[in-house]
Amino acid sequence: MLKSNLRNKILKIREKNNTKNIQIDLNQIIKILKKEKIAKKTIGGYYPVNFEVDDLELLKRLEIKKFNISLPVIKKNFQMDFYKWSLSDPLKINKYGIPEPETKNIVYPDIILIPIVAFDKNLNRLGYGGGYYDRLIAKFSKKKKILKIGLAYSDQKIDEVPVNLHDQKLDYIVTNKYIVE
């Protein structure tokens, strides 16, 4: 199946199930961070849109635990960077309707939470098709080791995500029912 057809099919499932207020156990993320012995505490989250798994409560809890929080800002040419952000900081809406930090303090997170359209048991993810996260992961990985955690609902799992040369695997995928590692 073409990525675009697959994407549309899974997005409809995600929208339908999101109305059920399904939550992910945030303690699963904390356990992963402890298991990975994360010493540096800069985390890149995302502002949930389009029925994505809501990570804002997790970011709030991590900020209380003295993590530095950041959110992505979309750039030209399908590029993206993370900028320091606190839950009390203002946001502006970008051209895709996604809230972004107003401040321009670029950071390089040690952990990145990534929204997922679909995933498979091999830690492959299907996103929206722009390649923003794939480019970002490739760029950041040249600078340092980063922990990549995808967030999804269990019914977004498919048998096999079609992958190409530029697609980046995740380290973990946390769902409302289980963790893929």
N, CA, C and O atoms as a DFTB+ gen file, in Angstrom:
724 C
 N C O
     1  1       0.840      -1.184       0.000
     2  2       0.000       0.000       0.000
     3  2       0.884       1.246       0.000
     4  3       1.899       1.292       0.695
     5  1       0.503       2.233      -0.763
     6  2       1.251       3.483      -0.804
     7  2       1.232       4.154       0.559
     8  3       0.262       4.047       1.310
     9  1       2.331       4.853       0.867
    10  2       2.405       5.547       2.156
    11  2       1.238       6.510       2.337
    12  3       0.678       6.601       3.430
    13  1       0.862       7.232       1.277
    14  2      -0.221       8.219       1.410
    15  2      -1.555       7.542       1.722
    16  3      -2.326       8.052       2.536
    17  1      -1.841       6.397       1.086
    18  2      -3.085       5.672       1.370
    19  2      -3.084       5.137       2.795
    20  3      -4.083       5.217       3.510
    21  1      -1.950       4.596       3.186
    22  2      -1.785       4.054       4.529
    23  2      -1.967       5.156       5.568
    24  3      -2.650       4.974       6.577
    25  1      -1.348       6.294       5.304
    26  2      -1.430       7.447       6.201
    27  2      -2.895       7.862       6.397
    28  3      -3.337       8.059       7.529
    29  1      -3.642       7.995       5.302
    30  2      -5.047       8.413       5.394
    31  2      -5.883       7.411       6.190
    32  3      -6.725       7.802       6.999
    33  1      -5.648       6.133       5.960
    34  2      -6.393       5.079       6.656
    35  2      -6.139       5.140       8.165
    36  3      -7.080       5.106       8.959
    37  1      -4.870       5.231       8.554
    38  2      -4.523       5.237       9.975
    39  2      -4.964       6.534      10.657
    40  3      -5.387       6.509      11.813
    41  1      -4.869       7.652       9.963
    42  2      -5.309       8.925      10.557
    43  2      -6.799       8.888      10.894
    44  3      -7.218       9.454      11.904
    45  1      -7.603       8.228      10.055
    46  2      -9.038       8.097      10.343
    47  2      -9.255       7.239      11.591
    48  3     -10.119       7.546      12.413
    49  1      -8.480       6.175      11.732
    50  2      -8.570       5.322      12.925
    51  2      -8.166       6.120      14.159
    52  3      -8.828       6.053      15.195
    53  1      -7.071       6.878      14.042
    54  2      -6.588       7.654      15.187
    55  2      -7.631       8.689      15.619
    56  3      -7.871       8.873      16.813
    57  1      -8.241       9.353      14.655
    58  2      -9.262      10.357      14.986
    59  2     -10.447       9.711      15.699
    60  3     -10.946      10.247      16.688
    61  1     -10.895       8.565      15.201
    62  2     -12.039       7.868      15.799
    63  2     -11.733       7.462      17.243
    64  3     -12.566       7.637      18.133
    65  1     -10.552       6.928      17.463
    66  2     -10.205       6.446      18.797
    67  2      -9.840       7.554      19.761
    68  3      -9.955       7.383      20.974
    69  1      -9.404       8.680      19.243
    70  2      -9.024       9.776      20.124
    71  2     -10.237      10.344      20.852
    72  3     -10.092      10.948      21.915
    73  1     -11.412      10.162      20.303
    74  2     -12.614      10.664      20.963
    75  2     -12.916       9.867      22.227
    76  3     -13.741      10.284      23.040
    77  1     -12.252       8.720      22.397
    78  2     -12.462       7.878      23.581
    79  2     -11.567       8.298      24.751
    80  3     -11.587       7.662      25.805
    81  1     -10.795       9.350      24.574
    82  2      -9.901       9.871      25.615
    83  2      -8.922       8.805      26.121
    84  3      -8.721       8.656      27.326
    85  1      -8.326       8.077      25.195
    86  2      -7.329       7.052      25.520
    87  2      -6.059       7.764      25.994
    88  3      -5.602       8.722      25.372
    89  1      -5.504       7.283      27.095
    90  2      -4.297       7.897      27.646
    91  2      -3.123       6.919      27.605
    92  3      -3.303       5.702      27.645
    93  1      -1.942       7.474      27.525
    94  2      -0.721       6.675      27.622
    95  2      -0.208       6.820      29.052
    96  3      -0.238       7.910      29.622
    97  1       0.257       5.723      29.620
    98  2       0.794       5.748      30.979
    99  2       2.148       6.463      30.947
   100  3       3.142       5.925      30.459
   101  1       2.158       7.666      31.468
   102  2       3.368       8.477      31.424
   103  2       4.504       7.859      32.230
   104  3       5.674       8.160      31.992
   105  1       4.164       6.997      33.181
   106  2       5.206       6.330      33.956
   107  2       6.064       5.419      33.078
   108  3       7.218       5.148      33.409
   109  1       5.507       4.946      31.963
   110  2       6.292       4.121      31.034
   111  2       7.468       4.923      30.463
   112  3       8.564       4.390      30.290
   113  1       7.234       6.184      30.178
   114  2       8.308       7.052      29.661
   115  2       9.365       7.253      30.745
   116  3      10.563       7.178      30.471
   117  1       8.924       7.507      31.961
   118  2       9.850       7.697      33.078
   119  2      10.717       6.445      33.254
   120  3      11.924       6.553      33.470
   121  1      10.107       5.262      33.161
   122  2      10.854       4.001      33.287
   123  2      11.919       3.885      32.195
   124  3      13.041       3.455      32.461
   125  1      11.568       4.266      30.979
   126  2      12.533       4.220      29.871
   127  2      13.706       5.149      30.170
   128  3      14.861       4.771      29.973
   129  1      13.421       6.352      30.640
   130  2      14.484       7.317      30.935
   131  2      15.405       6.785      32.028
   132  3      16.620       6.969      31.964
   133  1      14.823       6.123      33.034
   134  2      15.652       5.526      34.097
   135  2      16.480       4.372      33.553
   136  3      17.667       4.256      33.857
   137  1      15.853       3.517      32.747
   138  2      16.545       2.360      32.160
   139  2      17.727       2.812      31.298
   140  3      18.796       2.201      31.322
   141  1      17.520       3.878      30.546
   142  2      18.562       4.390      29.650
   143  2      19.598       5.242      30.391
   144  3      20.577       5.697      29.799
   145  1      19.372       5.449      31.684
   146  2      20.287       6.249      32.519
   147  2      20.553       7.623      31.892
   148  3      21.698       8.039      31.715
   149  1      19.477       8.295      31.571
   150  2      19.589       9.619      30.953
   151  2      20.091      10.610      32.000
   152  3      19.402      10.899      32.979
   153  1      21.281      11.115      31.784
   154  2      21.876      12.070      32.716
   155  2      21.548      13.500      32.294
   156  3      21.189      14.346      33.113
   157  1      21.682      13.739      31.002
   158  2      21.367      15.078      30.501
   159  2      19.858      15.193      30.408
   160  3      19.166      14.222      30.102
   161  1      19.368      16.361      30.667
   162  2      17.925      16.487      30.822
   163  2      17.304      17.517      29.888
   164  3      16.585      18.409      30.339
   165  1      17.569      17.403      28.614
   166  2      16.887      18.255      27.650
   167  2      16.005      17.356      26.793
   168  3      16.491      16.446      26.121
   169  1      14.711      17.622      26.828
   170  2      13.757      16.787      26.095
   171  2      13.010      17.615      25.065
   172  3      12.571      18.731      25.341
   173  1      12.875      17.060      23.893
   174  2      12.107      17.678      22.827
   175  2      10.747      17.012      22.751
   176  3      10.654      15.819      22.461
   177  1       9.711      17.756      23.004
   178  2       8.356      17.231      22.900
   179  2       7.717      17.746      21.629
   180  3       8.406      18.112      20.677
   181  1       6.407      17.770      21.621
   182  2       5.673      18.347      20.498
   183  2       4.338      18.835      21.033
   184  3       3.859      18.365      22.066
   185  1       3.747      19.774      20.325
   186  2       2.425      20.247      20.718
   187  2       1.418      19.413      19.935
   188  3       1.390      19.484      18.707
   189  1       0.581      18.616      20.627
   190  2      -0.288      17.668      19.920
   191  2      -1.382      18.354      19.090
   192  3      -2.097      19.234      19.569
   193  1      -1.482      17.924      17.852
   194  2      -2.525      18.390      16.926
   195  2      -3.046      17.160      16.174
   196  3      -2.438      16.091      16.230
   197  1      -4.138      17.311      15.494
   198  2      -4.625      16.259      14.597
   199  2      -4.775      14.903      15.303
   200  3      -4.457      13.862      14.728
   201  1      -5.257      14.921      16.538
   202  2      -5.537      13.704      17.311
   203  2      -4.288      12.905      17.676
   204  3      -4.360      11.693      17.879
   205  1      -3.138      13.589      17.759
   206  2      -1.907      12.917      18.199
   207  2      -1.994      12.610      19.693
   208  3      -2.787      13.209      20.419
   209  1      -1.166      11.669      20.133
   210  2      -1.050      11.394      21.559
   211  2      -0.609      12.689      22.249
   212  3       0.339      13.345      21.817
   213  1      -1.304      13.039      23.315
   214  2      -1.018      14.275      24.039
   215  2       0.158      14.056      24.992
   216  3       0.070      13.260      25.927
   217  1       1.247      14.761      24.747
   218  2       2.444      14.637      25.595
   219  2       2.605      15.812      26.553
   220  3       3.610      15.884      27.259
   221  1       1.653      16.725      26.597
   222  2       1.818      17.939      27.405
   223  2       1.888      17.643      28.899
   224  3       2.648      18.293      29.616
   225  1       1.111      16.676      29.380
   226  2       1.159      16.325      30.804
   227  2       2.534      15.747      31.158
   228  3       3.086      16.045      32.218
   229  1       3.076      14.922      30.265
   230  2       4.418      14.370      30.470
   231  2       5.451      15.497      30.511
   232  3       6.319      15.510      31.384
   233  1       5.364      16.427      29.586
   234  2       6.307      17.549      29.564
   235  2       6.199      18.362      30.853
   236  3       7.205      18.824      31.391
   237  1       4.975      18.531      31.338
   238  2       4.760      19.254      32.594
   239  2       5.446      18.520      33.757
   240  3       6.127      19.144      34.570
   241  1       5.263      17.206      33.829
   242  2       5.890      16.413      34.891
   243  2       7.409      16.439      34.791
   244  3       8.103      16.514      35.805
   245  1       7.925      16.376      33.563
   246  2       9.378      16.397      33.381
   247  2       9.960      17.768      33.730
   248  3      11.066      17.860      34.262
   249  1       9.222      18.817      33.433
   250  2       9.683      20.161      33.780
   251  2       9.779      20.301      35.297
   252  3      10.711      20.924      35.805
   253  1       8.824      19.728      36.018
   254  2       8.869      19.740      37.491
   255  2      10.102      18.984      37.984
   256  3      10.686      19.346      39.006
   257  1      10.499      17.928      37.254
   258  2      11.686      17.140      37.614
   259  2      12.977      17.792      37.084
   260  3      14.025      17.147      37.030
   261  1      12.893      19.055      36.699
   262  2      14.049      19.861      36.279
   263  2      14.600      19.501      34.901
   264  3      15.767      19.767      34.616
   265  1      13.768      18.895      34.039
   266  2      14.160      18.711      32.645
   267  2      13.989      20.032      31.918
   268  3      13.083      20.805      32.232
   269  1      14.851      20.294      30.952
   270  2      14.676      21.439      30.069
   271  2      13.771      20.982      28.934
   272  3      14.062      19.991      28.264
   273  1      12.682      21.698      28.717
   274  2      11.677      21.326      27.727
   275  2      11.903      22.151      26.458
   276  3      12.301      23.314      26.512
   277  1      11.638      21.516      25.324
   278  2      11.711      22.234      24.057
   279  2      10.639      21.698      23.116
   280  3      10.159      20.574      23.264
   281  1      10.280      22.529      22.148
   282  2       9.307      22.154      21.121
   283  2       9.905      22.451      19.749
   284  3      10.777      23.309      19.621
   285  1       9.432      21.735      18.719
   286  2       9.965      21.978      17.386
   287  2       9.402      23.247      16.755
   288  3       8.276      23.661      17.028
   289  1      10.230      23.847      15.903
   290  2       9.834      24.982      15.084
   291  2      10.168      24.612      13.636
   292  3      11.303      24.258      13.315
   293  1       9.160      24.703      12.779
   294  2       9.318      24.363      11.363
   295  2      10.081      25.485      10.657
   296  3       9.795      26.668      10.846
   297  1      11.058      25.084       9.839
   298  2      11.871      26.034       9.069
   299  2      11.600      25.845       7.570
   300  3      10.745      25.051       7.179
   301  1      12.329      26.576       6.755
   302  2      12.231      26.423       5.298
   303  2      12.866      25.105       4.863
   304  3      13.644      24.510       5.610
   305  1      12.542      24.662       3.688
   306  2      13.142      23.469       3.066
   307  2      12.974      22.210       3.912
   308  3      13.895      21.400       4.021
   309  1      11.812      22.054       4.500
   310  2      11.486      20.850       5.288
   311  2      12.447      20.618       6.447
   312  3      12.708      19.475       6.821
   313  1      12.973      21.695       7.014
   314  2      13.864      21.609       8.169
   315  2      13.094      21.978       9.430
   316  3      12.048      22.624       9.379
   317  1      13.642      21.549      10.555
   318  2      13.012      21.807      11.834
   319  2      14.112      21.873      12.886
   320  3      15.115      21.166      12.790
   321  1      13.921      22.718      13.884
   322  2      14.829      22.793      15.023
   323  2      13.990      22.825      16.293
   324  3      12.794      23.111      16.251
   325  1      14.627      22.529      17.417
   326  2      13.943      22.600      18.704
   327  2      14.373      23.868      19.424
   328  3      15.541      24.255      19.400
   329  1      13.388      24.508      20.071
   330  2      13.637      25.730      20.822
   331  2      13.153      25.551      22.256
   332  3      12.107      24.956      22.514
   333  1      13.943      26.084      23.171
   334  2      13.616      26.011      24.606
   335  2      12.210      26.563      24.815
   336  3      11.821      27.567      24.219
   337  1      11.457      25.877      25.683
   338  2      10.093      26.285      25.965
   339  2       9.700      25.807      27.346
   340  3      10.137      24.746      27.793
   341  1       8.884      26.582      28.017
   342  2       8.304      26.197      29.293
   343  2       6.794      26.259      29.126
   344  3       6.288      27.001      28.285
   345  1       6.083      25.487      29.919
   346  2       4.625      25.477      29.790
   347  2       3.996      26.838      30.057
   348  3       2.849      27.075      29.680
   349  1       4.733      27.729      30.702
   350  2       4.200      29.070      30.958
   351  2       4.554      30.056      29.845
   352  3       4.091      31.197      29.866
   353  1       5.368      29.637      28.874
   354  2       5.780      30.517      27.780
   355  2       4.695      30.607      26.698
   356  3       3.961      29.647      26.463
   357  1       4.604      31.771      26.045
   358  2       3.618      31.911      24.968
   359  2       4.015      31.097      23.733
   360  3       5.183      30.763      23.535
   361  1       3.025      30.793      22.923
   362  2       3.226      30.078      21.669
   363  2       2.626      30.893      20.534
   364  3       1.721      31.699      20.748
   365  1       3.128      30.680      19.339
   366  2       2.517      31.277      18.149
   367  2       2.134      30.128      17.211
   368  3       2.713      29.045      17.287
   369  1       1.184      30.360      16.349
   370  2       0.698      29.322      15.440
   371  2       1.460      29.424      14.119
   372  3       1.522      30.496      13.516
   373  1       2.048      28.292      13.663
   374  2       2.781      28.309      12.399
   375  2       1.829      28.113      11.214
   376  3       0.615      28.020      11.395
   377  1       2.384      28.051      10.013
   378  2       1.560      27.978       8.805
   379  2       0.770      26.670       8.697
   380  3      -0.168      26.580       7.904
   381  1       1.142      25.657       9.487
   382  2       0.408      24.388       9.483
   383  2      -0.624      24.322      10.613
   384  3      -1.289      23.302      10.794
   385  1      -0.751      25.411      11.366
   386  2      -1.706      25.444      12.469
   387  2      -1.170      24.817      13.748
   388  3      -1.939      24.498      14.654
   389  1       0.154      24.637      13.827
   390  2       0.775      24.002      14.992
   391  2       1.397      25.077      15.891
   392  3       2.156      25.917      15.408
   393  1       1.086      25.062      17.183
   394  2       1.715      26.020      18.103
   395  2       3.226      25.767      18.225
   396  3       3.672      24.626      18.342
   397  1       3.995      26.853      18.196
   398  2       5.461      26.801      18.322
   399  2       5.929      27.844      19.333
   400  3       5.240      28.837      19.567
   401  1       7.111      27.619      19.940
   402  2       7.653      28.627      20.860
   403  2       7.929      29.945      20.135
   404  3       8.328      29.956      18.971
   405  1       7.711      31.050      20.843
   406  2       8.032      32.369      20.294
   407  2       9.511      32.679      20.457
   408  3      10.097      33.378      19.630
   409  1      10.113      32.163      21.518
   410  2      11.527      32.441      21.767
   411  2      12.383      31.686      20.763
   412  3      11.949      30.687      20.191
   413  1      13.582      32.161      20.556
   414  2      14.470      31.561      19.561
   415  2      15.753      31.039      20.197
   416  3      16.847      31.268      19.681
   417  1      15.615      30.333      21.325
   418  2      16.777      29.727      21.981
   419  2      16.875      28.278      21.522
   420  3      16.223      27.401      22.088
   421  1      17.689      28.025      20.497
   422  2      17.799      26.683      19.923
   423  2      18.466      25.736      20.920
   424  3      19.407      26.115      21.617
   425  1      17.970      24.511      20.977
   426  2      18.552      23.484      21.836
   427  2      18.669      22.183      21.034
   428  3      18.015      22.000      20.007
   429  1      19.519      21.295      21.535
   430  2      19.697      19.978      20.918
   431  2      19.308      18.936      21.960
   432  3      20.134      18.531      22.778
   433  1      18.035      18.498      21.929
   434  2      17.551      17.588      22.965
   435  2      18.327      16.275      23.027
   436  3      18.865      15.796      22.029
   437  1      18.366      15.710      24.235
   438  2      18.952      14.387      24.445
   439  2      17.899      13.313      24.204
   440  3      18.220      12.179      23.849
   441  1      16.634      13.687      24.402
   442  2      15.490      12.794      24.214
   443  2      14.495      13.524      23.329
   444  3      14.236      14.711      23.527
   445  1      13.932      12.815      22.346
   446  2      12.915      13.423      21.505
   447  2      11.670      12.539      21.532
   448  3      11.738      11.339      21.265
   449  1      10.542      13.148      21.857
   450  2       9.243      12.486      21.765
   451  2       8.683      12.776      20.381
   452  3       8.636      13.932      19.959
   453  1       8.262      11.746      19.679
   454  2       7.884      11.897      18.277
   455  2       6.463      11.383      18.053
   456  3       6.150      10.248      18.413
   457  1       5.601      12.214      17.460
   458  2       4.257      11.741      17.137
   459  2       4.324      10.769      15.952
   460  3       5.193      10.877      15.087
   461  1       3.393       9.829      15.937
   462  2       3.418       8.773      14.929
   463  2       2.056       8.675      14.249
   464  3       1.019       8.801      14.900
   465  1       2.065       8.451      12.937
   466  2       0.837       8.120      12.223
   467  2       0.642       6.600      12.264
   468  3      -0.443       6.122      12.597
   469  1       1.695       5.839      11.923
   470  2       1.645       4.372      11.983
   471  2       3.036       3.870      12.356
   472  3       4.028       4.581      12.190
   473  1       3.100       2.627      12.867
   474  2       4.382       2.037      13.240
   475  2       4.311       0.530      13.070
   476  3       3.234      -0.048      12.917
   477  1       5.495      -0.101      13.100
   478  2       5.542      -1.561      13.059
   479  2       6.428      -2.081      14.189
   480  3       7.021      -1.302      14.935
   481  1       6.509      -3.403      14.305
   482  2       7.248      -4.034      15.410
   483  2       8.752      -3.808      15.311
   484  3       9.477      -4.063      16.274
   485  1       9.237      -3.330      14.156
   486  2      10.665      -3.089      13.950
   487  2      11.081      -1.651      14.245
   488  3      12.170      -1.224      13.860
   489  1      10.212      -0.907      14.929
   490  2      10.484       0.483      15.325
   491  2      10.551       1.451      14.148
   492  3      11.177       2.506      14.245
   493  1       9.916       1.101      13.050
   494  2       9.770       2.020      11.925
   495  2       8.506       2.834      12.157
   496  3       7.519       2.330      12.692
   497  1       8.548       4.097      11.748
   498  2       7.375       4.956      11.903
   499  2       6.991       5.574      10.568
   500  3       7.823       5.804       9.690
   501  1       5.707       5.829      10.456
   502  2       5.183       6.583       9.326
   503  2       4.705       7.896       9.903
   504  3       3.910       7.918      10.843
   505  1       5.190       8.995       9.340
   506  2       4.767      10.320       9.790
   507  2       3.813      10.917       8.777
   508  3       3.110      10.198       8.066
   509  1       3.796      12.241       8.719
   510  2       2.881      12.928       7.807
   511  2       3.422      13.039       6.392
   512  3       2.699      13.457       5.487
   513  1       4.684      12.671       6.185
   514  2       5.215      12.650       4.820
   515  2       6.176      13.761       4.467
   516  3       6.706      13.777       3.356
   517  1       6.421      14.696       5.377
   518  2       7.343      15.789       5.066
   519  2       8.800      15.462       5.350
   520  3       9.696      16.146       4.855
   521  1       9.047      14.427       6.141
   522  2      10.416      14.037       6.472
   523  2      11.098      14.928       7.494
   524  3      12.316      14.853       7.659
   525  1      10.333      15.773       8.186
   526  2      10.924      16.707       9.151
   527  2      11.702      15.980      10.248
   528  3      12.857      16.308      10.520
   529  1      11.064      14.997      10.871
   530  2      11.733      14.278      11.962
   531  2      12.904      13.451      11.452
   532  3      13.927      13.354      12.131
   533  1      12.777      12.852      10.272
   534  2      13.889      12.066       9.722
   535  2      15.120      12.942       9.496
   536  3      16.236      12.547       9.831
   537  1      14.917      14.123       8.930
   538  2      16.045      15.051       8.708
   539  2      16.635      15.516      10.035
   540  3      17.853      15.582      10.200
   541  1      15.745      15.840      10.985
   542  2      16.196      16.319      12.290
   543  2      17.013      15.246      13.010
   544  3      18.082      15.539      13.547
   545  1      16.521      14.016      13.024
   546  2      17.235      12.923      13.690
   547  2      18.593      12.703      13.039
   548  3      19.591      12.522      13.737
   549  1      18.641      12.715      11.722
   550  2      19.921      12.535      11.019
   551  2      20.894      13.661      11.387
   552  3      22.075      13.408      11.626
   553  1      20.401      14.890      11.431
   554  2      21.237      16.053      11.762
   555  2      21.729      15.986      13.212
   556  3      22.920      16.164      13.468
   557  1      20.821      15.730      14.160
   558  2      21.184      15.683      15.572
   559  2      22.111      14.512      15.879
   560  3      23.008      14.632      16.713
   561  1      21.899      13.381      15.208
   562  2      22.712      12.184      15.468
   563  2      24.179      12.399      15.113
   564  3      25.050      11.693      15.621
   565  1      24.456      13.359      14.253
   566  2      25.848      13.685      13.916
   567  2      26.517      14.435      15.069
   568  3      27.740      14.406      15.211
   569  1      25.709      15.105      15.889
   570  2      26.233      15.894      17.009
   571  2      26.355      15.078      18.293
   572  3      27.307      15.251      19.054
   573  1      25.373      14.172      18.537
   574  2      25.383      13.401      19.778
   575  2      24.370      12.270      19.685
   576  3      23.577      12.185      18.747
   577  1      24.426      11.403      20.694
   578  2      23.450      10.308      20.766
   579  2      22.146      10.865      21.318
   580  3      22.133      11.554      22.338
   581  1      21.047      10.557      20.629
   582  2      19.739      10.992      21.118
   583  2      18.829       9.783      21.268
   584  3      18.920       8.818      20.509
   585  1      17.956       9.853      22.252
   586  2      16.980       8.803      22.492
   587  2      15.687       9.214      21.796
   588  3      15.137      10.282      22.063
   589  1      15.211       8.351      20.898
   590  2      14.040       8.655      20.092
   591  2      12.869       7.785      20.548
   592  3      12.889       6.564      20.387
   593  1      11.840       8.437      21.124
   594  2      10.675       7.732      21.646
   595  2       9.431       8.178      20.888
   596  3       9.038       9.343      20.943
   597  1       8.821       7.237      20.184
   598  2       7.584       7.523      19.473
   599  2       6.385       7.305      20.383
   600  3       6.392       6.401      21.219
   601  1       5.359       8.128      20.223
   602  2       4.126       7.991      20.999
   603  2       2.974       7.708      20.038
   604  3       2.772       8.431      19.062
   605  1       2.214       6.636      20.331
   606  2       1.119       6.242      19.443
   607  2       0.073       5.467      20.222
   608  3       0.314       5.056      21.356
   609  1      -1.066       5.272      19.626
   610  2      -2.087       4.378      20.159
   611  2      -1.825       2.992      19.583
   612  3      -1.326       2.862      18.465
   613  1      -2.159       1.965      20.342
   614  2      -1.854       0.595      19.921
   615  2      -2.484       0.238      18.578
   616  3      -1.930      -0.570      17.833
   617  1      -3.634       0.827      18.261
   618  2      -4.281       0.488      16.990
   619  2      -3.668       1.203      15.780
   620  3      -4.192       1.098      14.671
   621  1      -2.586       1.915      15.983
   622  2      -1.849       2.519      14.877
   623  2      -0.763       1.574      14.353
   624  3      -0.073       1.890      13.384
   625  1      -0.619       0.416      15.001
   626  2       0.386      -0.559      14.578
   627  2      -0.081      -1.254      13.301
   628  3      -1.243      -1.640      13.173
   629  1       0.847      -1.404      12.364
   630  2       0.571      -2.127      11.127
   631  2       1.639      -3.210      10.965
   632  3       2.639      -3.214      11.684
   633  1       1.424      -4.120      10.028
   634  2       2.368      -5.225       9.833
   635  2       3.749      -4.734       9.439
   636  3       4.754      -5.173       9.998
   637  1       3.799      -3.822       8.477
   638  2       5.096      -3.341       8.005
   639  2       4.968      -1.940       7.435
   640  3       4.170      -1.687       6.532
   641  1       5.770      -1.038       7.979
   642  2       5.815       0.325       7.461
   643  2       6.735       0.326       6.238
   644  3       7.870      -0.142       6.326
   645  1       6.264       0.843       5.099
   646  2       7.171       0.953       3.953
   647  2       8.273       1.969       4.271
   648  3       7.974       3.107       4.632
   649  1       9.518       1.576       4.144
   650  2      10.627       2.468       4.485
   651  2      11.487       2.756       3.258
   652  3      11.563       1.965       2.317
   653  1      12.128       3.916       3.307
   654  2      13.112       4.248       2.272
   655  2      14.437       4.596       2.947
   656  3      14.553       4.536       4.171
   657  1      15.396       4.945       2.172
   658  2      16.761       5.187       2.623
   659  2      16.857       6.234       3.736
   660  3      17.698       6.107       4.627
   661  1      16.012       7.261       3.698
   662  2      16.129       8.379       4.640
   663  2      15.318       8.189       5.923
   664  3      15.473       8.966       6.865
   665  1      14.467       7.180       5.974
   666  2      13.637       6.961       7.157
   667  2      14.498       6.543       8.345
   668  3      15.395       5.709       8.213
   669  1      14.217       7.128       9.499
   670  2      14.978       6.872      10.720
   671  2      14.165       5.999      11.675
   672  3      12.994       6.273      11.936
   673  1      14.795       4.953      12.188
   674  2      14.143       4.098      13.182
   675  2      14.108       4.797      14.533
   676  3      14.911       5.684      14.820
   677  1      13.148       4.368      15.359
   678  2      13.048       4.881      16.716
   679  2      13.717       3.906      17.673
   680  3      14.006       2.766      17.309
   681  1      13.961       4.359      18.898
   682  2      14.516       3.483      19.932
   683  2      13.408       2.775      20.700
   684  3      13.568       1.625      21.108
   685  1      12.290       3.457      20.896
   686  2      11.127       2.914      21.594
   687  2       9.869       3.479      20.956
   688  3       9.879       4.571      20.387
   689  1       8.791       2.724      21.057
   690  2       7.463       3.243      20.741
   691  2       6.583       2.893      21.937
   692  3       6.436       1.725      22.299
   693  1       6.004       3.924      22.540
   694  2       5.149       3.740      23.707
   695  2       3.706       3.944      23.266
   696  3       3.354       4.972      22.687
   697  1       2.873       2.935      23.555
   698  2       1.447       3.034      23.229
   699  2       0.639       2.977      24.520
   700  3       1.198       2.873      25.612
   701  1      -0.665       3.046      24.383
   702  2      -1.562       2.954      25.529
   703  2      -1.621       1.531      26.094
   704  3      -2.156       1.330      27.184
   705  1      -1.079       0.533      25.369
   706  2      -1.150      -0.850      25.841
   707  2       0.210      -1.529      26.042
   708  3       0.318      -2.452      26.849
   709  1       1.239      -1.091      25.328
   710  2       2.542      -1.773      25.413
   711  2       3.650      -0.851      24.893
   712  3       3.410       0.240      24.375
   713  1       4.876      -1.358      25.063
   714  2       6.063      -0.654      24.560
   715  2       6.747      -1.550      23.539
   716  3       6.900      -2.751      23.765
   717  1       7.159      -0.966      22.413
   718  2       7.958      -1.684      21.424
   719  2       9.386      -1.208      21.607
   720  3       9.654      -0.007      21.618
   721  1      10.310      -2.167      21.752
   722  2      11.734      -1.775      21.880
   723  2      12.623      -2.721      21.112
   724  3      13.842      -2.551      21.103
